[in-house]
Amino acid sequence: MIALFQALNRWVENDAYIPDPGDYVFYDWDDNGVGDCTGWPEHVGMVVSVSGNKIKVIEGNKNNAVEYRELTVNGRYIRGYGVPDYASKATKAENPSSPAAGTGTGSGTSGSLCMAPKWVGVVTGDDLNVRKWAGTEYDNIKSWPKLSKGNLVDVCDSIKAKDGSTWYYIRIDGRIYGFVHSDYITRSDNGSATSGKNISVGKEVNFTGSTHYTSSGGNATGKRCKPGRAKVTAVNMSGAHQYHLVAVQGGASTVYGWVDASDISS
């Protein structure tokens, strides 16, 4: 079934994904809890409700009966989610009421977290932890555990942690979601995050900067170069300089190295 959902572009395995009621959750009982779970699923259930970081699931063969199970967001044994496109089959539009203010459950429909970018943030701290839920008691996500100073992210929502602090629900590289403390994110002057433009290897972009670097690290040596059209040959969104560019013929640029995300546009 995973292959079916993947073919429909409805398969999700982001570490911090918050499922919606009706999503299918797939289990791999062989998951040892270390690293990303990529094994073969042995069981499936349907999400009934989500409250905070707790997921209520109904299953048809639990102890030889139909029973509920409670999971934690990005908990052990979760292989991923099949997300049916129910909206395309709907015959009547619904108008759900907005969640009550101050509940700390996000601004999306029925209190769920919004996954659409609202504004662009810049990381102001070094080695910023990206966690599975709002709060320092939660582990870092596996697919993108830390962000570097200067990285751009899409800020999708905000939520209160147990201690009352505000955390942002962010999107990294246009595809990975997690939670970061709001004290280490400030608004960017850019209209949209480069990470949210799906700029990937092989894409041709417009380089607007004047410096390229020998590596993506913060201690890399910078050299002068000319702006213009270039092709993305490597991506490291956790680095200080996130994209490796090579100038294209006739594009006027002389770039050949790592550059800042803020210096490119599609």
Protein Blocks (a to p, Z undefined) as FASTA:
>chain_A
ZZmmmmnopaccbfklccdehiacdddfkbgoiajdfbdcfbdcddfbdehjaccdddfb
gghiacdddddehiahiabdcdddfklmpcbdcddddddehklnojaehhiacfbdfbdc
ddfbehiacdfbecjkbccdfklmbccehiacddfbdcddfkopacddddeehlaccddd
fklcccdfbfbdfklnopaehiacddfbfbdcfbfbfkbccddddedddddfbdcfkbmb
lbdcdddehklpacdcdddfklgcZZ
